[in-house]
Amino acid sequence: MAAEVGVRRLKNEASALIERVESGEVVTVTKRGRPVARLVPAAISPGMAELIAEGRIRWSGGKPATPEPVELEGRGKTAAEYVIEGR
């Protein structure tokens, strides 16, 4: 089902309209009655869709968590030391 909304309504109801688009609906944005834009669901690659369907991946919409750095055991040469040694 396609819906038409004016720019003012888009501004006022953006979150609700985005939810409708997420569910698969196409929304046409009009300005003074003329279509100027379309909001369509984002395409997901077939491989990504398969991983989502299998429950192997999911995304909540936020940034991925950054793991804490780990301390390496032992002390080897640093990259800078290798570069200096090679000169």
N, C-alpha and C positions, 0 to 999 in steps of 0.2 A: 504494500500500500504506500503510495507517494503522498506526501503532504506539502502544502505551500504555506510559507510563513513570510511575513514582512520583516524588514530589518529591525523595526522597533520590537516586534515580538521575539525575534531572535535574541536581541540584547536582554530582554526581560526574562526569557525562559530558556536561556542557553543550556543549563544543566539538564533540564527535562528533555530538550530536543536531542542533546547528545546521547542520552539514555535510549531514546527511541531509535537513533541511528545505530547504536551498539546492538540493538536487538534485531537489526536487519532492515529497518525502514529507510527509505530515501527521502530527504527533505529538500525541497526547492526553496531557495531564498529569493524573495522578490523585492524590488525597489520601485515604488509607485506603480505596482501591478505588473512590472516586467521582470521576468526571471533573470537573475544576475549570478547566481551560484547554486551549487548542489552540494549537500552534505550526504556522503555515502559511507557505508561501513568500510573500514580499512581492509585491504586484502591481506590474507595470511597465506604464506607459501604452503604448498601441500605437505612438505616435510614437517613444518612447524605445526600445522593442524593435526597431523598424525601424532606427534609427540604430546600435544595438549590432550587429544582424545584418549591416549594411553595413560594419561596422568603422570607422565614422566617429567613434564615441566609445567610451571604455572607462573603467572606474573600478577602481582597485586597493583601494579601501576606505579610503584615507588622505585627509588634507586636500589640497586642490589646492595646487600650488606658487604662491607669491606672487612675481610678477615684481619685479625690482629697479626702483626709481623711475628715471625718465629726466630728464635736465636739459633744459629747454626752451631753445631758442635765442632770443636777444633778451630784452628786459625790457619787458613791458607792465605795465599797472596790475594791482594785486591786486584781488581781490573786495572786500576791505575799503575800498580806495581808491574803487572805484565806488560803494559804499554811502554813504560819507562825502560824496562829490561829489553824490549825488542828494538829500541832505538839505537 
